[in-house]
Amino acid sequence: MISMDNAVAIVTGGSRGIGLAVARRLVEHGAKVCITARDPEVLAKAAVDLGAPQRVEFVPGRVDDPELQDAVIARTMEVFGRVDMLVNNTAISPVYGQLVDLDQNLAAKIMAVNALAPLSWTKKSRAAWMGEHGGSVVNIASIAAVRTLPGVGLYGMSKAALIQQTAQLAVELAPRIRVNTVLPAVVRTRMAAVVLEGDGERELAESYPLGRLGEPDDIARAVTFLLSEDAGWITGSALVIDGGVTLGGVM
């Protein structure tokens, strides 16, 4: 079993779905975690369920807000004394439509949350602890970054930028900091709910070679490994976690 005793992680979007599953896995493996998300009530409940206040802290806010970023890192350092791991999980996909028709202001917001915010979180975690002591970063991308998918072109574009960011930072921050990314296909979360209505989930799952959609814990297990010392010689990787769908199925 992976041991993360005494390690400390920050997980964005940690109140639901993949982020919550990652935070739970890290706590189970011995880590202390600070989670953040927009909804204060949902975030507080998640923190209590995970083990607050002994092993879990939480700070609500918008992931692309520099003041929130500073507050989370300051709180984590104050309470736990270090920041060894960072999971950039928060993402938005608030529109559905052709890339050329999207409002530019909305496009800028998507890029700010999905691509630029992870860069800022990584920079600040490096300055607070990782630059001197080492650490590990995992970015949550998507197979939408490597396939053209109807209606979510800008989301895919933002995730493609995140994959390139991962590779660039893996080189720039080595050898002290490892940076990796995972590329999930459809995972049964609130974000995917509109795709799964009615018979949507059954029909979609039938197109996956492994016969089912992803669960948040499928992603959390891989993220936990990449954060851990068991992955100590892995950096700059883009791990596809998709039930085999990119081998020829239809997402």
C-alpha positions as CSV (number, residue, x, y, z in Angstrom):
1,M,0.0,0.0,0.0
2,I,1.3,3.5,-0.9
3,S,2.3,5.4,2.2
4,M,1.9,9.2,2.3
5,D,2.4,9.6,6.0
6,N,3.3,13.2,6.8
7,A,2.7,14.4,3.2
8,V,0.4,17.3,2.5
9,A,-1.7,17.9,-0.6
10,I,-3.9,20.7,-2.0
11,V,-6.8,19.5,-4.2
12,T,-8.9,22.0,-6.2
13,G,-12.5,21.1,-6.9
14,G,-12.3,18.8,-3.9
15,S,-15.9,18.9,-2.8
16,R,-17.4,16.5,-5.4
17,G,-16.6,14.0,-8.1
18,I,-13.0,13.3,-9.1
19,G,-11.6,15.9,-6.7
20,L,-13.4,14.4,-3.7
21,A,-12.4,10.9,-4.7
22,V,-8.7,12.0,-5.0
23,A,-8.8,13.7,-1.6
24,R,-10.4,10.7,0.0
25,R,-7.7,8.4,-1.4
26,L,-4.9,10.7,-0.2
27,V,-6.3,10.8,3.3
28,E,-6.7,7.0,3.3
29,H,-3.0,6.7,2.4
30,G,-2.0,8.9,5.3
31,A,-1.8,12.4,3.8
32,K,-3.3,15.6,5.1
33,V,-5.3,17.6,2.6
34,C,-6.6,21.1,2.0
35,I,-9.6,21.1,-0.4
36,T,-11.1,24.1,-2.2
37,A,-14.3,24.6,-4.3
38,R,-16.9,27.4,-4.8
39,D,-19.8,26.2,-2.7
40,P,-19.0,26.8,1.0
41,E,-21.7,24.4,2.3
42,V,-20.9,21.5,0.1
43,L,-17.1,22.0,0.7
44,A,-17.5,22.1,4.4
45,K,-19.6,18.9,4.4
46,A,-17.0,17.2,2.2
47,A,-14.2,18.3,4.6
48,V,-16.0,16.8,7.6
49,D,-16.7,13.6,5.8
50,L,-13.0,13.4,4.9
51,G,-11.7,13.9,8.4
52,A,-11.7,17.6,9.2
53,P,-10.2,19.2,11.3
54,Q,-7.6,16.6,12.1
55,R,-6.5,15.7,8.6
56,V,-8.4,18.0,6.3
57,E,-8.7,21.8,5.9
58,F,-10.9,23.7,3.4
59,V,-11.1,27.2,2.0
60,P,-14.0,28.1,-0.4
61,G,-13.6,30.3,-3.4
62,R,-13.1,30.5,-7.2
63,V,-10.1,28.6,-8.4
64,D,-8.9,31.3,-10.7
65,D,-9.0,34.0,-8.0
66,P,-5.4,34.9,-7.0
67,E,-6.6,35.8,-3.5
68,L,-8.1,32.3,-3.0
69,Q,-4.9,30.7,-4.3
70,D,-2.9,32.7,-1.8
71,A,-5.3,32.0,1.1
72,V,-5.3,28.2,0.4
73,I,-1.6,28.0,0.3
74,A,-1.2,30.2,3.4
75,R,-3.7,28.2,5.3
76,T,-2.1,24.9,4.3
77,M,1.3,26.1,5.4
78,E,-0.1,27.5,8.6
79,V,-1.9,24.3,9.7
80,F,0.1,21.5,8.1
81,G,3.5,23.2,7.6
82,R,4.2,22.1,4.0
83,V,2.8,21.5,0.5
84,D,4.1,18.3,-1.1
85,M,1.4,17.6,-3.6
86,L,-1.0,19.6,-5.8
87,V,-3.9,18.3,-7.8
88,N,-5.3,20.8,-10.3
89,N,-8.7,19.3,-10.8
90,T,-11.2,22.2,-11.1
91,A,-12.5,22.7,-14.7
92,I,-15.6,24.3,-16.3
93,S,-17.4,23.6,-19.5
94,P,-20.4,26.0,-19.4
95,V,-21.3,26.1,-23.1
96,Y,-22.1,23.6,-25.9
97,G,-21.6,24.7,-29.5
98,Q,-19.2,25.2,-32.3
99,L,-15.8,26.7,-31.4
100,V,-16.1,29.5,-34.0
101,D,-19.5,30.7,-32.5
102,L,-18.4,31.0,-28.8
103,D,-18.4,34.3,-27.1
104,Q,-14.8,35.6,-26.6
105,N,-15.3,36.6,-23.0
106,L,-16.7,33.2,-22.1
107,A,-13.8,31.6,-24.0
108,A,-11.3,33.6,-22.0
109,K,-13.0,32.5,-18.7
110,I,-12.8,28.8,-19.7
111,M,-9.1,29.2,-20.5
112,A,-8.5,31.1,-17.3
113,V,-10.0,28.3,-15.1
114,N,-8.9,25.2,-17.0
115,A,-5.4,26.2,-18.2
116,L,-4.1,29.4,-16.5
117,A,-5.3,28.7,-13.0
118,P,-3.4,25.4,-12.8
119,L,-0.2,27.3,-13.8
120,S,-0.7,29.8,-11.1
121,W,-1.4,27.1,-8.4
122,T,1.8,25.3,-9.5
123,K,3.9,28.5,-9.4
124,K,2.6,29.4,-5.9
125,S,3.0,25.9,-4.5
126,R,6.6,25.9,-5.8
127,A,7.3,29.2,-4.1
128,A,5.8,28.1,-0.8
129,W,7.4,24.8,-0.5
130,M,8.1,22.6,-3.5
131,G,10.8,24.6,-5.0
132,E,13.1,24.0,-2.1
133,H,11.8,20.7,-0.8
134,G,10.4,18.9,-3.8
135,G,6.9,17.8,-4.7
136,S,4.5,16.3,-7.2
137,V,1.8,17.9,-9.3
138,V,-1.0,16.1,-11.2
139,N,-3.2,18.0,-13.6
140,I,-6.6,16.6,-14.6
141,A,-7.0,16.9,-18.4
142,S,-9.4,15.0,-20.6
143,I,-9.4,12.8,-23.7
144,A,-11.3,15.8,-25.2
145,A,-7.8,17.3,-25.5
146,V,-6.7,14.7,-28.1
147,R,-10.0,14.1,-30.0
148,T,-12.4,16.4,-31.8
149,L,-15.7,16.1,-30.0
150,P,-18.9,17.9,-31.0
151,G,-19.9,20.9,-28.9
152,V,-17.0,20.9,-26.5
153,G,-14.2,22.2,-28.7
154,L,-13.1,25.0,-26.3
155,Y,-13.1,22.7,-23.3
156,G,-10.8,20.3,-25.3
157,M,-8.6,23.2,-26.4
158,S,-8.1,24.3,-22.8
159,K,-7.2,20.7,-21.8
160,A,-4.8,20.4,-24.7
161,A,-3.1,23.5,-23.3
162,L,-3.0,21.8,-19.9
163,I,-1.2,18.8,-21.4
164,Q,1.4,21.0,-23.0
165,Q,1.8,22.9,-19.8
166,T,2.4,19.7,-18.0
167,A,5.2,18.7,-20.3
168,Q,6.8,22.1,-20.2
169,L,6.7,22.4,-16.4
170,A,8.0,18.8,-16.1
171,V,11.2,20.0,-17.8
172,E,11.4,23.4,-16.2
173,L,10.8,22.2,-12.6
174,A,12.9,19.0,-12.7
175,P,14.5,17.5,-10.8
176,R,12.8,18.6,-7.6
177,I,9.2,18.7,-8.8
178,R,7.4,16.1,-10.9
179,V,4.5,17.1,-13.1
180,N,2.1,14.7,-14.7
181,T,-1.4,14.7,-16.1
182,V,-4.3,12.2,-16.6
183,L,-6.8,12.1,-19.4
184,P,-10.1,10.7,-18.4
185,A,-12.9,9.8,-20.7
186,V,-16.5,10.2,-19.5
187,V,-16.7,9.7,-15.7
188,R,-19.9,9.5,-13.8
189,T,-19.9,12.9,-12.1
190,R,-22.2,15.9,-11.9
191,M,-20.4,17.5,-14.9
192,A,-21.3,14.6,-17.1
193,A,-24.9,14.4,-16.0
194,V,-26.4,15.9,-19.1
195,V,-24.7,13.2,-21.3
196,L,-26.0,10.4,-19.1
197,E,-29.7,11.3,-19.0
198,G,-32.3,8.7,-20.0
199,D,-30.6,5.8,-21.9
200,G,-27.5,7.9,-22.5
201,E,-25.3,6.2,-20.0
202,R,-26.2,2.7,-21.2
203,E,-25.7,3.5,-24.8
204,L,-22.4,5.3,-24.2
205,A,-21.1,2.5,-22.0
206,E,-21.7,0.0,-24.7
207,S,-19.2,1.9,-26.9
208,Y,-16.4,1.4,-24.4
209,P,-14.3,-1.7,-24.7
210,L,-14.4,-2.3,-21.0
211,G,-18.2,-2.0,-21.0
212,R,-18.7,0.8,-18.5
213,L,-18.1,4.5,-17.9
214,G,-15.5,5.7,-15.4
215,E,-16.0,6.2,-11.7
216,P,-14.3,9.0,-9.8
217,D,-12.2,6.4,-7.9
218,D,-10.9,5.1,-11.2
219,I,-9.2,8.4,-11.7
220,A,-8.3,8.9,-8.0
221,R,-6.3,5.6,-7.9
222,A,-4.2,6.7,-10.9
223,V,-3.7,10.2,-9.5
224,T,-2.6,8.8,-6.1
225,F,0.0,6.6,-7.8
226,L,1.4,9.5,-9.9
227,L,1.7,11.7,-6.8
228,S,3.4,9.0,-4.8
229,E,7.1,8.0,-4.6
230,D,6.1,4.8,-6.4
231,A,6.0,7.0,-9.5
232,G,9.3,8.7,-8.6
233,W,10.8,8.3,-12.1
234,I,7.7,9.5,-14.0
235,T,7.3,13.1,-15.0
236,G,5.8,14.8,-18.0
237,S,3.5,11.9,-18.7
238,A,-0.1,12.1,-20.0
239,L,-1.9,9.0,-18.8
240,V,-5.1,8.0,-20.6
241,I,-7.8,6.6,-18.4
242,D,-10.7,5.8,-20.7
243,G,-11.9,2.3,-20.6
244,G,-10.3,1.7,-24.0
245,V,-12.6,4.1,-25.8
246,T,-9.8,6.0,-27.6
247,L,-8.8,2.7,-29.2
248,G,-11.7,3.0,-31.6
249,G,-14.9,3.4,-29.6
250,V,-17.1,6.5,-29.7
251,M,-17.0,8.8,-26.7
